[in-house]
Structures are given as C-alpha cells and as structure tokens.
Amino acid sequence: MANLKALRTRINSVRSTRKITSAMKMVAAAKLRRAQEAAEEARPYAGRMARMMASLAGAFAGREDAPRLLAGGGGDRVHLLVVTTSDRGLCGSFNAGVARAVRQRVGALSDEGKEVKLLCLGRKGRDMLRREFGGLIVDTVTGIDKDFSYDTASGVARRIAAMFEAGEFDVCSVVYNRFVSVMVRDVTWRRLIPAAADEGEAGTDDLGGAVHIFEPDEFGILEKLLPRNMGVQVFRGLLESRASEHAARMTAMDSATRNAGDMIDRLNLVYNRTRQAAITTEITEIVSGAEAL
C-alpha cells in the first residue's frame, strides 16, 4: 500500500510542475503572436528577392564575369549546410525534425561522394548532431534569440560569404522550420550559394525575353545587392524558425499542463483510496480489539 505522505509529496510536486508548464505556455503564446507577424511580413520581400536573384543567376549563366556569390564557383564538391535550431529545449519535435532532415541530406550527399560541412545556428542542433557528425561541424552560433535582429543575421551571412571567398565550400544551403500554423511546421531547405529559387515555392520569374537594365552599372549594384540578399534570406530563416519554436513550445507546454492535470487526478484517486483503506483498517482493528475484551 502506498504511503500517504509520499503521495501528498508527489501530488504537490506535480502541481508545482503544472504551474511552471502553464506559465511557459502563456509566455510562448505571448511571444508567438509577435514572431508570427514578423515572419509573415518578411515573406513577400524575401521571396521576391530570392526569385530575382535566381532570375539573375540564369541571366548570368555561362558568363565569365558573373559574380561568384550569384553564380557559384562552378563546382559542387563541398556543401555547407546551415542548420537553424534553438538554444533551448522543451519545444517538442521542433529541433528533432531539423536534425532528422540534416541527417538525411548528409547521407544523400555522402553517397554521391560529396564533402559536407555544418554551420549550426543554435545550441540544440549542435548537441543533436555532434555525436554523429561532430567532425563536420565547423562552428556554432548561439545566443541569437537574446540579440535577435537583422544585424545578427547579416553577421552570419558575412561569415558564410567569407568562407565562400576563402574556398571552404562550393554550395551553401540553409534549413529551418517554416511556420505554417500553430500545430504545423514545415522543414524547408533554401540554397543560398549559388542563388536558386525557393524549394517548394514558385520558380524564377518569367521575363518573357526581357533583359535586366542596371543603373549605373551591374557590378556596382550586385556588389551591394548580393550580400544584402544573403542577409535577408538568413534573417527570413531565423524569423520562421523563431515563430515555429514559440508555437512548438506553446503546444508542448499545453500538452504537458494537461498531462500534469490528469496525473494529479489519478494520484488524488490513489490517495483517497489509500486513505480510505487505512481508515477502514483502523476501524477493523478497533472493533476486533473491543470484541476480544
């Protein structure tokens, strides 16, 4: 028979846990609304810029003077995968879905004889992939959520561009959770170098044979535009990932709160039955003692 004191301690412990999970759910819900609005507002600009870059890449195809950030280095032997996850846990399968997609992509590229490098944005991605792909991780960027801004994303983009100019990779892709709804997240891949249309979205614009006109000159504009596009695409991934993280944490904490409530009900039932059994046993002992006298 369970000890009454142990049951009371367990019930109080679960109640305290329920208070914590309920508070975390409310905090995540408050943050989700702002993060969702920011992600949805960034989509039209980032999507249009990505399509424009892909269109320009097609226009510059085969030209020897094509910017390397736009057309790539001409090879695809070394792939850099930018893995976007969170620094904190308690958000369900949010990080596990990205890690699973990275494992599949690394396996596919390795089967093709490609070399793979990983740049982790978020501590959880590094922790999940370190045991299996520790030798592939070139760096980890943490603390993004504490200092979340376009400047942070631009800094990551400059790091990627510097690695490309140094010849450390040929193709760069970023993976993140794209926010669909509170319950749904879509693991999305987007190629940054060379420029490409969004995977799973509309392709390059149909220009109908039109040509691009640059003012004052194409290289002066592209020199400014290409790094900005990199920063915009990285920032978009971070915005989508941030909104998805808050949605996943809110859902996970809501489920944990409800499970804690169910556990408290079950423990109260066991406690009441145990207490009733103890009282019945005491009464039986008293009656038996009285009859013996």
DOTORNU-854628 format. One record per residue (C-alpha): residue in three letters; x, y negated, z. Coordinates in steps of 0.05 Angstrom, whole numbers. Layout:
N
<site residuo="ALA" X="X" Y="Y" Z="Z"/>
...
***
This chain:
293
<site residuo="MET" X="0" Y="0" Z="0"/>
<site residuo="ALA" X="27" Y="-68" Z="-19"/>
<site residuo="ASN" X="50" Y="-115" Z="36"/>
<site residuo="LEU" X="3" Y="-174" Z="45"/>
<site residuo="LYS" X="59" Y="-223" Z="58"/>
<site residuo="ALA" X="95" Y="-201" Z="-5"/>
<site residuo="LEU" X="31" Y="-210" Z="-45"/>
<site residuo="ARG" X="20" Y="-280" Z="-17"/>
<site residuo="THR" X="92" Y="-299" Z="-35"/>
<site residuo="ARG" X="83" Y="-272" Z="-105"/>
<site residuo="ILE" X="18" Y="-309" Z="-115"/>
<site residuo="ASN" X="49" Y="-375" Z="-92"/>
<site residuo="SER" X="108" Y="-363" Z="-138"/>
<site residuo="VAL" X="64" Y="-352" Z="-199"/>
<site residuo="ARG" X="23" Y="-413" Z="-181"/>
<site residuo="SER" X="86" Y="-455" Z="-179"/>
<site residuo="THR" X="107" Y="-427" Z="-247"/>
<site residuo="ARG" X="38" Y="-444" Z="-275"/>
<site residuo="LYS" X="46" Y="-516" Z="-253"/>
<site residuo="ILE" X="113" Y="-521" Z="-289"/>
<site residuo="THR" X="88" Y="-490" Z="-354"/>
<site residuo="SER" X="26" Y="-533" Z="-352"/>
<site residuo="ALA" X="68" Y="-596" Z="-344"/>
<site residuo="MET" X="115" Y="-574" Z="-400"/>
<site residuo="LYS" X="55" Y="-562" Z="-445"/>
<site residuo="MET" X="28" Y="-633" Z="-433"/>
<site residuo="VAL" X="97" Y="-664" Z="-445"/>
<site residuo="ALA" X="105" Y="-625" Z="-510"/>
<site residuo="ALA" X="35" Y="-646" Z="-532"/>
<site residuo="ALA" X="51" Y="-719" Z="-520"/>
<site residuo="LYS" X="116" Y="-714" Z="-559"/>
<site residuo="LEU" X="85" Y="-674" Z="-615"/>
<site residuo="ARG" X="38" Y="-729" Z="-638"/>
<site residuo="ARG" X="94" Y="-779" Z="-650"/>
<site residuo="ALA" X="140" Y="-727" Z="-680"/>
<site residuo="GLN" X="86" Y="-702" Z="-727"/>
<site residuo="GLU" X="71" Y="-772" Z="-751"/>
<site residuo="ALA" X="145" Y="-786" Z="-763"/>
<site residuo="ALA" X="154" Y="-721" Z="-803"/>
<site residuo="GLU" X="92" Y="-732" Z="-846"/>
<site residuo="GLU" X="110" Y="-805" Z="-860"/>
<site residuo="ALA" X="180" Y="-785" Z="-883"/>
<site residuo="ARG" X="157" Y="-732" Z="-933"/>
<site residuo="PRO" X="137" Y="-776" Z="-992"/>
<site residuo="TYR" X="202" Y="-816" Z="-993"/>
<site residuo="ALA" X="248" Y="-757" Z="-981"/>
<site residuo="GLY" X="211" Y="-713" Z="-1031"/>
<site residuo="ARG" X="212" Y="-766" Z="-1085"/>
<site residuo="MET" X="286" Y="-779" Z="-1074"/>
<site residuo="ALA" X="302" Y="-704" Z="-1077"/>
<site residuo="ARG" X="265" Y="-698" Z="-1143"/>
<site residuo="MET" X="300" Y="-759" Z="-1171"/>
<site residuo="MET" X="368" Y="-730" Z="-1151"/>
<site residuo="ALA" X="351" Y="-664" Z="-1184"/>
<site residuo="SER" X="330" Y="-701" Z="-1247"/>
<site residuo="LEU" X="395" Y="-740" Z="-1247"/>
<site residuo="ALA" X="434" Y="-676" Z="-1238"/>
<site residuo="GLY" X="401" Y="-648" Z="-1300"/>
<site residuo="ALA" X="416" Y="-712" Z="-1339"/>
<site residuo="PHE" X="490" Y="-709" Z="-1319"/>
<site residuo="ALA" X="496" Y="-634" Z="-1332"/>
<site residuo="GLY" X="557" Y="-619" Z="-1375"/>
<site residuo="ARG" X="587" Y="-688" Z="-1368"/>
<site residuo="GLU" X="658" Y="-690" Z="-1343"/>
<site residuo="ASP" X="647" Y="-756" Z="-1308"/>
<site residuo="ALA" X="588" Y="-730" Z="-1267"/>
<site residuo="PRO" X="593" Y="-747" Z="-1193"/>
<site residuo="ARG" X="613" Y="-685" Z="-1153"/>
<site residuo="LEU" X="562" Y="-697" Z="-1099"/>
<site residuo="LEU" X="508" Y="-696" Z="-1153"/>
<site residuo="ALA" X="532" Y="-640" Z="-1199"/>
<site residuo="GLY" X="575" Y="-600" Z="-1151"/>
<site residuo="GLY" X="646" Y="-575" Z="-1161"/>
<site residuo="GLY" X="629" Y="-527" Z="-1216"/>
<site residuo="GLY" X="635" Y="-464" Z="-1173"/>
<site residuo="ASP" X="593" Y="-425" Z="-1123"/>
<site residuo="ARG" X="642" Y="-381" Z="-1087"/>
<site residuo="VAL" X="638" Y="-414" Z="-1018"/>
<site residuo="HIS" X="570" Y="-430" Z="-988"/>
<site residuo="LEU" X="558" Y="-476" Z="-928"/>
<site residuo="LEU" X="493" Y="-463" Z="-891"/>
<site residuo="VAL" X="469" Y="-519" Z="-845"/>
<site residuo="VAL" X="427" Y="-485" Z="-791"/>
<site residuo="THR" X="377" Y="-531" Z="-757"/>
<site residuo="THR" X="351" Y="-507" Z="-689"/>
<site residuo="SER" X="341" Y="-536" Z="-620"/>
<site residuo="ASP" X="385" Y="-546" Z="-559"/>
<site residuo="ARG" X="332" Y="-518" Z="-512"/>
<site residuo="GLY" X="292" Y="-455" Z="-509"/>
<site residuo="LEU" X="221" Y="-439" Z="-483"/>
<site residuo="CYS" X="192" Y="-451" Z="-552"/>
<site residuo="GLY" X="170" Y="-382" Z="-574"/>
<site residuo="SER" X="197" Y="-356" Z="-641"/>
<site residuo="PHE" X="218" Y="-426" Z="-665"/>
<site residuo="ASN" X="293" Y="-412" Z="-664"/>
<site residuo="ALA" X="288" Y="-337" Z="-678"/>
<site residuo="GLY" X="254" Y="-350" Z="-745"/>
<site residuo="VAL" X="311" Y="-394" Z="-770"/>
<site residuo="ALA" X="363" Y="-345" Z="-744"/>
<site residuo="ARG" X="329" Y="-288" Z="-780"/>
<site residuo="ALA" X="327" Y="-327" Z="-845"/>
<site residuo="VAL" X="402" Y="-343" Z="-838"/>
<site residuo="ARG" X="419" Y="-270" Z="-827"/>
<site residuo="GLN" X="381" Y="-251" Z="-890"/>
<site residuo="ARG" X="415" Y="-306" Z="-931"/>
<site residuo="VAL" X="484" Y="-289" Z="-905"/>
<site residuo="GLY" X="473" Y="-215" Z="-921"/>
<site residuo="ALA" X="449" Y="-231" Z="-991"/>
<site residuo="LEU" X="508" Y="-277" Z="-1005"/>
<site residuo="SER" X="558" Y="-228" Z="-976"/>
<site residuo="ASP" X="530" Y="-173" Z="-1021"/>
<site residuo="GLU" X="544" Y="-219" Z="-1080"/>
<site residuo="GLY" X="616" Y="-228" Z="-1058"/>
<site residuo="LYS" X="607" Y="-300" Z="-1034"/>
<site residuo="GLU" X="642" Y="-332" Z="-975"/>
<site residuo="VAL" X="595" Y="-362" Z="-923"/>
<site residuo="LYS" X="606" Y="-417" Z="-871"/>
<site residuo="LEU" X="556" Y="-441" Z="-819"/>
<site residuo="LEU" X="547" Y="-511" Z="-791"/>
<site residuo="CYS" X="498" Y="-507" Z="-732"/>
<site residuo="LEU" X="454" Y="-566" Z="-713"/>
<site residuo="GLY" X="430" Y="-545" Z="-645"/>
<site residuo="ARG" X="458" Y="-501" Z="-590"/>
<site residuo="LYS" X="407" Y="-445" Z="-596"/>
<site residuo="GLY" X="425" Y="-429" Z="-668"/>
<site residuo="ARG" X="498" Y="-423" Z="-649"/>
<site residuo="ASP" X="481" Y="-378" Z="-590"/>
<site residuo="MET" X="438" Y="-332" Z="-632"/>
<site residuo="LEU" X="487" Y="-325" Z="-689"/>
<site residuo="ARG" X="553" Y="-327" Z="-651"/>
<site residuo="ARG" X="556" Y="-253" Z="-634"/>
<site residuo="GLU" X="544" Y="-230" Z="-706"/>
<site residuo="PHE" X="574" Y="-288" Z="-746"/>
<site residuo="GLY" X="620" Y="-322" Z="-696"/>
<site residuo="GLY" X="677" Y="-325" Z="-746"/>
<site residuo="LEU" X="633" Y="-361" Z="-797"/>
<site residuo="ILE" X="613" Y="-419" Z="-752"/>
<site residuo="VAL" X="656" Y="-480" Z="-769"/>
<site residuo="ASP" X="624" Y="-528" Z="-719"/>
<site residuo="THR" X="563" Y="-542" Z="-676"/>
<site residuo="VAL" X="528" Y="-609" Z="-667"/>
<site residuo="THR" X="489" Y="-614" Z="-601"/>
<site residuo="GLY" X="452" Y="-668" Z="-565"/>
<site residuo="ILE" X="415" Y="-692" Z="-627"/>
<site residuo="ASP" X="348" Y="-696" Z="-591"/>
<site residuo="LYS" X="378" Y="-743" Z="-539"/>
<site residuo="ASP" X="403" Y="-792" Z="-592"/>
<site residuo="PHE" X="353" Y="-779" Z="-648"/>
<site residuo="SER" X="359" Y="-829" Z="-704"/>
<site residuo="TYR" X="376" Y="-836" Z="-778"/>
<site residuo="ASP" X="446" Y="-855" Z="-758"/>
<site residuo="THR" X="455" Y="-787" Z="-726"/>
<site residuo="ALA" X="431" Y="-752" Z="-790"/>
<site residuo="SER" X="475" Y="-798" Z="-832"/>
<site residuo="GLY" X="535" Y="-777" Z="-789"/>
<site residuo="VAL" X="521" Y="-704" Z="-803"/>
<site residuo="ALA" X="514" Y="-720" Z="-877"/>
<site residuo="ARG" X="581" Y="-756" Z="-878"/>
<site residuo="ARG" X="612" Y="-695" Z="-844"/>
<site residuo="ILE" X="584" Y="-650" Z="-898"/>
<site residuo="ALA" X="608" Y="-697" Z="-954"/>
<site residuo="ALA" X="678" Y="-699" Z="-923"/>
<site residuo="MET" X="681" Y="-623" Z="-921"/>
<site residuo="PHE" X="659" Y="-620" Z="-994"/>
<site residuo="GLU" X="711" Y="-671" Z="-1016"/>
<site residuo="ALA" X="763" Y="-630" Z="-979"/>
<site residuo="GLY" X="744" Y="-569" Z="-1019"/>
<site residuo="GLU" X="718" Y="-529" Z="-960"/>
<site residuo="PHE" X="656" Y="-505" Z="-997"/>
<site residuo="ASP" X="622" Y="-506" Z="-1065"/>
<site residuo="VAL" X="548" Y="-503" Z="-1048"/>
<site residuo="CYS" X="512" Y="-531" Z="-987"/>
<site residuo="SER" X="441" Y="-513" Z="-964"/>
<site residuo="VAL" X="402" Y="-533" Z="-903"/>
<site residuo="VAL" X="350" Y="-490" Z="-868"/>
<site residuo="TYR" X="298" Y="-514" Z="-818"/>
<site residuo="ASN" X="227" Y="-503" Z="-794"/>
<site residuo="ARG" X="179" Y="-544" Z="-836"/>
<site residuo="PHE" X="119" Y="-568" Z="-796"/>
<site residuo="VAL" X="53" Y="-543" Z="-825"/>
<site residuo="SER" X="6" Y="-544" Z="-765"/>
<site residuo="VAL" X="9" Y="-534" Z="-691"/>
<site residuo="MET" X="6" Y="-459" Z="-700"/>
<site residuo="VAL" X="43" Y="-452" Z="-766"/>
<site residuo="ARG" X="116" Y="-466" Z="-784"/>
<site residuo="ASP" X="150" Y="-451" Z="-850"/>
<site residuo="VAL" X="224" Y="-435" Z="-852"/>
<site residuo="THR" X="248" Y="-478" Z="-910"/>
<site residuo="TRP" X="313" Y="-478" Z="-950"/>
<site residuo="ARG" X="337" Y="-540" Z="-987"/>
<site residuo="ARG" X="400" Y="-546" Z="-1028"/>
<site residuo="LEU" X="440" Y="-609" Z="-1015"/>
<site residuo="ILE" X="501" Y="-599" Z="-1060"/>
<site residuo="PRO" X="493" Y="-595" Z="-1119"/>
<site residuo="ALA" X="427" Y="-633" Z="-1120"/>
<site residuo="ALA" X="366" Y="-589" Z="-1132"/>
<site residuo="ALA" X="291" Y="-593" Z="-1129"/>
<site residuo="ASP" X="259" Y="-573" Z="-1063"/>
<site residuo="GLU" X="249" Y="-498" Z="-1058"/>
<site residuo="GLY" X="176" Y="-481" Z="-1056"/>
<site residuo="GLU" X="156" Y="-551" Z="-1079"/>
<site residuo="ALA" X="149" Y="-587" Z="-1145"/>
<site residuo="GLY" X="209" Y="-585" Z="-1190"/>
<site residuo="THR" X="244" Y="-642" Z="-1226"/>
<site residuo="ASP" X="203" Y="-697" Z="-1256"/>
<site residuo="ASP" X="183" Y="-691" Z="-1329"/>
<site residuo="LEU" X="211" Y="-754" Z="-1360"/>
<site residuo="GLY" X="184" Y="-739" Z="-1430"/>
<site residuo="GLY" X="251" Y="-752" Z="-1462"/>
<site residuo="ALA" X="263" Y="-818" Z="-1427"/>
<site residuo="VAL" X="332" Y="-838" Z="-1405"/>
<site residuo="HIS" X="357" Y="-869" Z="-1340"/>
<site residuo="ILE" X="379" Y="-941" Z="-1343"/>
<site residuo="PHE" X="427" Y="-963" Z="-1288"/>
<site residuo="GLU" X="438" Y="-1035" Z="-1267"/>
<site residuo="PRO" X="492" Y="-1059" Z="-1260"/>
<site residuo="ASP" X="527" Y="-992" Z="-1272"/>
<site residuo="GLU" X="511" Y="-919" Z="-1259"/>
<site residuo="PHE" X="571" Y="-902" Z="-1216"/>
<site residuo="GLY" X="564" Y="-962" Z="-1171"/>
<site residuo="ILE" X="492" Y="-943" Z="-1157"/>
<site residuo="LEU" X="505" Y="-869" Z="-1149"/>
<site residuo="GLU" X="563" Y="-883" Z="-1102"/>
<site residuo="LYS" X="513" Y="-915" Z="-1054"/>
<site residuo="LEU" X="453" Y="-871" Z="-1070"/>
<site residuo="LEU" X="484" Y="-801" Z="-1064"/>
<site residuo="PRO" X="507" Y="-808" Z="-991"/>
<site residuo="ARG" X="441" Y="-840" Z="-973"/>
<site residuo="ASN" X="403" Y="-782" Z="-1005"/>
<site residuo="MET" X="445" Y="-733" Z="-964"/>
<site residuo="GLY" X="427" Y="-771" Z="-900"/>
<site residuo="VAL" X="354" Y="-775" Z="-919"/>
<site residuo="GLN" X="349" Y="-700" Z="-932"/>
<site residuo="VAL" X="385" Y="-682" Z="-867"/>
<site residuo="PHE" X="341" Y="-732" Z="-829"/>
<site residuo="ARG" X="279" Y="-702" Z="-861"/>
<site residuo="GLY" X="300" Y="-633" Z="-838"/>
<site residuo="LEU" X="312" Y="-658" Z="-767"/>
<site residuo="LEU" X="244" Y="-692" Z="-766"/>
<site residuo="GLU" X="208" Y="-630" Z="-790"/>
<site residuo="SER" X="247" Y="-586" Z="-741"/>
<site residuo="ARG" X="232" Y="-633" Z="-683"/>
<site residuo="ALA" X="158" Y="-633" Z="-696"/>
<site residuo="SER" X="158" Y="-557" Z="-704"/>
<site residuo="GLU" X="197" Y="-550" Z="-639"/>
<site residuo="HIS" X="147" Y="-591" Z="-599"/>
<site residuo="ALA" X="88" Y="-553" Z="-630"/>
<site residuo="ALA" X="121" Y="-486" Z="-615"/>
<site residuo="ARG" X="137" Y="-506" Z="-543"/>
<site residuo="MET" X="66" Y="-531" Z="-532"/>
<site residuo="THR" X="37" Y="-466" Z="-558"/>
<site residuo="ALA" X="86" Y="-423" Z="-518"/>
<site residuo="MET" X="74" Y="-461" Z="-453"/>
<site residuo="ASP" X="-2" Y="-459" Z="-464"/>
<site residuo="SER" X="3" Y="-383" Z="-471"/>
<site residuo="ALA" X="48" Y="-378" Z="-410"/>
<site residuo="THR" X="-1" Y="-420" Z="-369"/>
<site residuo="ARG" X="-59" Y="-376" Z="-388"/>
<site residuo="ASN" X="-19" Y="-313" Z="-374"/>
<site residuo="ALA" X="0" Y="-341" Z="-306"/>
<site residuo="GLY" X="-73" Y="-353" Z="-290"/>
<site residuo="ASP" X="-90" Y="-281" Z="-310"/>
<site residuo="MET" X="-34" Y="-255" Z="-266"/>
<site residuo="ILE" X="-58" Y="-297" Z="-207"/>
<site residuo="ASP" X="-128" Y="-267" Z="-215"/>
<site residuo="ARG" X="-100" Y="-196" Z="-216"/>
<site residuo="LEU" X="-56" Y="-210" Z="-156"/>
<site residuo="ASN" X="-114" Y="-240" Z="-117"/>
<site residuo="LEU" X="-155" Y="-178" Z="-132"/>
<site residuo="VAL" X="-100" Y="-133" Z="-107"/>
<site residuo="TYR" X="-90" Y="-178" Z="-46"/>
<site residuo="ASN" X="-164" Y="-176" Z="-28"/>
<site residuo="ARG" X="-168" Y="-101" Z="-37"/>
<site residuo="THR" X="-106" Y="-91" Z="5"/>
<site residuo="ARG" X="-132" Y="-138" Z="59"/>
<site residuo="GLN" X="-199" Y="-102" Z="59"/>
<site residuo="ALA" X="-165" Y="-35" Z="64"/>
<site residuo="ALA" X="-123" Y="-59" Z="123"/>
<site residuo="ILE" X="-184" Y="-85" Z="159"/>
<site residuo="THR" X="-222" Y="-20" Z="147"/>
<site residuo="THR" X="-163" Y="20" Z="173"/>
<site residuo="GLU" X="-160" Y="-23" Z="236"/>
<site residuo="ILE" X="-235" Y="-15" Z="249"/>
<site residuo="THR" X="-230" Y="60" Z="238"/>
<site residuo="GLU" X="-173" Y="65" Z="288"/>
<site residuo="ILE" X="-211" Y="24" Z="340"/>
<site residuo="VAL" X="-274" Y="67" Z="332"/>
<site residuo="SER" X="-234" Y="131" Z="335"/>
<site residuo="GLY" X="-199" Y="107" Z="398"/>
<site residuo="ALA" X="-265" Y="88" Z="431"/>
<site residuo="GLU" X="-296" Y="156" Z="416"/>
<site residuo="ALA" X="-234" Y="191" Z="444"/>
<site residuo="LEU" X="-245" Y="155" Z="510"/>
***
